[in-house]
Amino acid sequence: MTKKTGLSRILIVVVIMALLGAGFVGFRLMAGKDSGEEPSKSVADIRAEKGVPVKVMEVESLPWELWKRYYGQVRPARTQNVTSFVREFIVEVPVEVGDKVQAGNVLLELSTETQAFDLSARVADYNEARRDYERKLALSKAGGISKQEVERAYVTMEQKRSLVADVRTKVSRTKVYAKIDGTVSYKDVEVGEIAEPGARLLTIVDIENLEVEVLLPPSEIGRIVKGIPVRVTLQNRDCPSPETCGGTVLRIDPEADPSTGLYKCIVSLAPGSGFPSGSYVETEFLVDSRDQVIQIPYELIKRGNDRTYLYVVEDERAFRRYVEIGEGVDRMIEIVSGLTEGEMVITEGVEDVFDSARVWIQQQ
């Protein structure tokens, strides 16, 4: 009897709670009607009524600069490799590696003993040939010898004269002078050694005037040309100003290196750039500069069926627009054709739209 009474009480409580809940729901519904509120709508309902929510941007025509990046090595703009013209003993080397020299300074002096002896012998040969010519010329005028013999004597005399001039040139080259202002970067010679003709003995480099050697692929030939601006930077080094870290294309080899297929490009650096000779630097060439170019963020471009497209909004509807793209700069990409200034391109919500879909433009 007691158990039945307990169950009855629980049942009564459940019924009362159900009635209270129903009353509360009814009150909310009546209150909603009285206040004019509408029940919440689903995403599907909103899209059916207003369209797919999207954000858009207006297409603009803006200034455009395209820089192509390659790496190169810094080197002196001018170099003098010192060699000996004759085989002779070295009697003086007044410079060391690291010394600064000016054009006209003596870098190397060779012994003149051998050349002086040779010069004396050549002069004697020439004097004898000259006397022989003069004697035969006198005999020819007297009718004693033929004109052909006189001409042969003259040729012999001139040959001896040429040999004297050659030896005198060798004597003058026993002193080697600097042809440029620069710094001694290489030395492989000491007093008392014998200088062999053609062997490199000293090197002078002009570290105040530098250039960069860059290897370019064939695709850049025609776009990278003499005179265009170049930005040059060294890793882990800030550039104080474009004037000191900039340069221009000085020249490009007309033929590619047969072993690599690359073209050598020389960039002339601004005076005072201060880059260490031999260091590797990053170079950027200005290959395209225009005042007005249609450009958009590259992430807006979609690809399908080997074509590129995006979505534009016209009369509150999205339309797929196929476009031709060019090259990219940072986050932007050039639109070569298919899009005009002032059109509205979908930037957000594009994954939910389709061709001719109704859209609801949201504020940025």
C-alpha positions in Angstrom: 0.0 0.0 0.0 2.8 2.3 0.9 4.7 1.5 -2.4 1.6 2.3 -4.5 1.2 5.6 -2.7 4.9 6.5 -3.5 4.4 5.8 -7.2 1.3 7.9 -7.3 3.2 10.8 -5.9 6.0 10.5 -8.4 3.5 10.4 -11.2 1.8 13.5 -10.0 5.1 15.4 -9.9 6.0 14.3 -13.5 2.6 15.5 -14.7 3.0 18.8 -13.0 6.5 19.4 -14.5 5.2 18.5 -18.0 2.4 21.0 -17.6 4.7 23.7 -16.4 7.1 23.1 -19.4 4.3 23.3 -21.9 3.0 26.4 -20.3 6.5 28.0 -20.5 6.8 27.2 -24.2 3.4 28.5 -24.9 4.2 31.7 -23.1 7.4 32.2 -25.1 5.5 31.6 -28.3 2.8 34.1 -27.4 5.5 36.6 -26.2 7.3 36.2 -29.6 4.1 36.9 -31.4 3.3 39.9 -29.2 6.8 41.4 -29.6 6.9 40.8 -33.4 10.0 38.5 -33.2 10.4 35.8 -35.8 11.8 32.4 -35.1 15.6 31.9 -35.9 16.4 30.8 -39.5 18.8 28.1 -40.6 21.8 28.9 -42.9 20.0 27.2 -45.7 16.9 29.4 -45.2 19.2 32.5 -45.3 20.9 31.4 -48.4 17.6 30.6 -50.1 16.3 34.1 -49.2 19.3 36.4 -49.6 22.0 34.3 -51.3 25.5 33.0 -50.4 27.3 35.4 -48.0 30.5 36.6 -49.7 33.0 39.4 -49.5 34.3 41.2 -52.5 37.0 43.6 -53.7 37.0 46.2 -56.5 39.5 45.5 -59.2 42.1 48.3 -59.5 44.8 49.2 -62.0 48.0 50.0 -60.0 51.7 50.6 -60.5 53.7 47.5 -61.2 57.3 46.5 -60.7 58.6 43.0 -61.4 62.1 42.1 -60.1 63.8 38.9 -60.9 66.2 37.4 -58.4 69.6 35.7 -59.0 72.8 35.2 -57.1 76.2 36.5 -58.1 79.8 37.0 -56.9 81.4 40.4 -56.2 84.7 41.0 -58.0 87.0 44.0 -58.7 86.0 46.0 -61.8 89.7 46.3 -62.8 92.5 43.9 -62.4 96.2 44.0 -63.4 98.1 40.7 -63.6 101.8 41.4 -63.6 104.0 39.1 -65.7 107.6 39.3 -67.0 108.3 40.0 -70.6 111.7 38.4 -70.4 113.5 35.6 -68.5 115.7 37.5 -66.0 116.7 37.7 -62.4 114.5 39.7 -60.1 116.5 42.5 -58.3 113.7 44.4 -56.5 110.1 43.8 -55.4 109.0 46.9 -53.4 105.4 45.8 -52.6 103.7 43.2 -50.4 100.2 41.7 -50.4 97.8 44.3 -49.0 99.8 47.3 -50.1 98.0 50.1 -51.9 99.6 51.3 -55.1 98.9 54.0 -57.6 99.2 53.9 -61.4 102.8 54.5 -62.2 104.4 53.0 -59.1 107.2 50.4 -59.7 106.0 46.9 -58.8 108.9 44.9 -60.0 112.5 45.4 -61.3 114.5 42.9 -63.2 118.2 42.7 -63.9 119.4 44.5 -67.0 122.8 42.7 -67.4 121.7 40.1 -70.0 119.6 42.6 -71.9 122.3 45.2 -71.9 124.8 42.7 -73.4 122.3 41.6 -76.0 121.6 45.2 -76.9 125.3 46.0 -77.3 125.7 43.0 -79.7 122.6 44.0 -81.7 123.7 47.6 -82.0 127.1 46.4 -83.4 125.4 44.1 -85.9 123.2 47.0 -87.0 126.2 49.4 -87.4 128.0 46.8 -89.6 124.9 46.3 -91.8 124.5 50.1 -92.1 128.1 50.5 -93.2 127.7 47.7 -95.7 124.7 49.3 -97.2 126.3 52.7 -97.5 129.4 51.1 -99.2 127.2 49.3 -101.7 125.1 52.3 -102.4 128.3 54.3 -103.3 129.5 51.5 -105.6 126.1 51.3 -107.3 126.2 55.0 -108.1 129.7 54.5 -109.7 128.3 51.5 -111.7 130.3 48.9 -109.8 127.4 46.7 -108.5 123.8 46.1 -109.4 120.8 47.9 -107.9 119.5 44.5 -106.6 122.6 44.1 -104.4 122.0 47.5 -102.9 118.4 46.6 -102.1 119.4 43.4 -100.4 121.9 45.3 -98.2 119.1 47.8 -97.3 116.8 45.0 -96.3 119.5 43.5 -94.1 120.2 46.8 -92.4 116.5 47.4 -91.6 116.2 43.9 -90.1 119.1 44.6 -87.8 117.5 47.9 -86.9 114.3 46.1 -85.9 116.3 43.7 -83.7 117.8 46.6 -81.9 114.4 48.1 -81.3 113.1 44.8 -79.9 116.0 44.6 -77.4 115.6 48.2 -76.3 111.9 47.4 -75.6 112.9 44.4 -73.5 115.4 46.7 -71.6 112.6 49.2 -70.9 110.4 46.4 -69.5 112.8 45.4 -66.9 110.8 47.8 -64.7 107.2 46.9 -64.3 104.7 49.6 -63.4 101.2 49.7 -61.9 98.6 50.6 -64.6 95.8 51.1 -62.1 95.2 52.4 -58.6 94.5 49.4 -56.4 95.7 46.9 -53.8 98.2 44.1 -54.1 96.1 40.9 -53.8 98.6 38.3 -55.0 102.4 37.9 -54.9 104.5 35.0 -56.0 107.9 36.5 -56.5 111.0 37.2 -54.4 114.3 39.0 -55.0 116.9 36.7 -56.5 114.4 34.4 -58.3 114.2 34.1 -62.0 111.1 35.5 -63.7 109.8 33.3 -66.4 108.1 35.0 -69.4 104.3 34.9 -69.0 104.2 33.6 -65.5 101.9 35.6 -63.1 104.0 37.3 -60.4 101.7 39.9 -58.9 98.1 40.9 -59.1 96.7 44.4 -58.4 92.9 44.8 -57.9 90.7 47.9 -57.7 88.6 47.2 -54.7 87.1 50.7 -54.7 85.2 50.0 -57.9 83.4 46.6 -57.9 81.1 44.6 -60.1 79.0 41.5 -59.7 79.2 38.5 -62.1 75.8 36.8 -62.4 74.9 33.8 -64.6 71.5 34.2 -66.3 69.3 31.5 -68.0 68.4 32.0 -71.7 64.8 33.0 -70.7 66.0 36.3 -69.3 68.0 37.4 -72.3 66.1 40.3 -73.9 64.4 41.2 -70.6 67.6 41.9 -68.7 69.5 44.4 -70.8 72.3 46.9 -70.5 71.4 49.8 -68.2 68.5 48.4 -66.2 68.5 49.0 -62.4 69.7 46.2 -60.1 69.2 45.9 -56.3 72.2 44.2 -54.6 72.1 42.8 -51.0 74.5 40.8 -48.9 73.2 38.1 -46.5 72.9 39.3 -42.9 73.7 42.9 -43.9 71.4 45.9 -44.0 71.7 48.2 -47.0 72.2 51.8 -45.9 70.7 53.2 -49.1 69.8 52.3 -52.7 72.6 54.6 -53.9 75.3 52.5 -52.2 73.7 49.0 -52.6 72.4 49.5 -56.1 73.9 49.0 -59.5 73.2 48.7 -63.2 73.7 46.1 -65.9 77.0 46.9 -67.5 77.1 44.1 -70.2 75.9 40.6 -71.1 77.9 38.1 -73.0 76.4 37.6 -76.5 77.0 33.8 -76.3 76.2 31.3 -73.5 78.8 29.2 -71.8 78.9 25.9 -73.8 79.3 23.9 -70.6 76.4 25.4 -68.6 74.1 27.1 -71.2 74.1 30.3 -69.0 74.9 33.8 -70.0 77.4 35.9 -68.0 76.0 39.2 -66.9 78.2 41.9 -65.3 76.5 44.4 -62.9 78.4 47.6 -62.1 78.1 48.5 -58.4 77.9 52.1 -57.2 81.2 53.5 -55.8 81.6 53.0 -52.1 79.3 50.0 -51.9 81.8 48.3 -49.6 80.9 44.7 -50.5 83.8 42.3 -49.8 85.5 41.2 -53.0 84.7 37.5 -53.6 81.5 37.5 -51.5 78.2 36.1 -52.8 75.3 38.5 -53.1 71.6 38.5 -54.0 70.8 40.6 -57.1 67.3 41.7 -58.2 66.8 42.9 -61.8 64.0 45.3 -62.7 62.6 43.5 -65.8 59.2 45.2 -65.9 57.9 48.6 -64.7 54.5 50.0 -65.7 52.2 52.6 -64.3 48.9 50.8 -64.7 48.4 47.0 -64.4 45.3 45.0 -63.4 46.4 42.9 -60.4 44.8 40.8 -57.7 45.9 38.6 -54.8 47.1 35.3 -56.2 45.0 33.3 -53.8 41.8 34.4 -55.6 42.9 32.5 -58.8 41.3 29.1 -59.2 42.3 26.3 -61.6 40.3 23.7 -63.4 40.5 22.0 -66.8 43.9 23.5 -67.5 42.4 27.0 -67.2 42.5 29.8 -64.6 39.4 31.5 -63.4 37.8 33.5 -60.6 34.3 34.7 -59.6 33.0 38.2 -60.3 29.7 39.6 -59.0 27.2 41.2 -61.4 23.6 42.1 -60.3 24.0 40.1 -57.0 25.0 37.0 -58.8 28.4 35.2 -59.0 29.8 34.4 -62.5 32.8 32.3 -63.3 35.3 34.4 -65.3 38.2 32.8 -67.1 41.3 35.0 -67.1 44.8 35.0 -68.5 47.5 35.6 -65.8 51.0 36.9 -66.0 53.8 36.9 -63.5 53.5 37.4 -59.7 55.0 40.0 -57.4 54.9 39.2 -53.7 51.2 38.3 -53.1 49.9 39.9 -56.3 49.5 38.5 -59.8 49.0 40.3 -63.1 45.8 39.7 -65.0 46.7 39.9 -68.6 43.1 39.6 -70.0 39.6 38.7 -68.8 39.2 41.4 -66.1 38.7 45.1 -66.2 39.1 47.9 -63.6 36.1 48.5 -61.4 34.7 44.9 -61.5 33.9 43.2 -58.2 35.8 40.0 -57.5 34.8 37.5 -54.7 37.5 37.3 -52.0 35.7 35.3 -49.3 33.0 32.7 -49.6 34.1 31.6 -53.1 34.2 27.9 -52.0 30.3 28.0 -51.6 29.4 29.8 -54.9 28.8 28.4 -58.4 28.2 30.0 -61.7 25.1 32.2 -61.6 24.7 31.7 -57.8 22.8 34.4 -56.0 25.1 36.2 -53.5 24.7 38.4 -50.4 27.6 40.8 -50.2 29.0 41.3 -46.7 30.9 44.3 -45.4 34.6 44.0 -45.1 
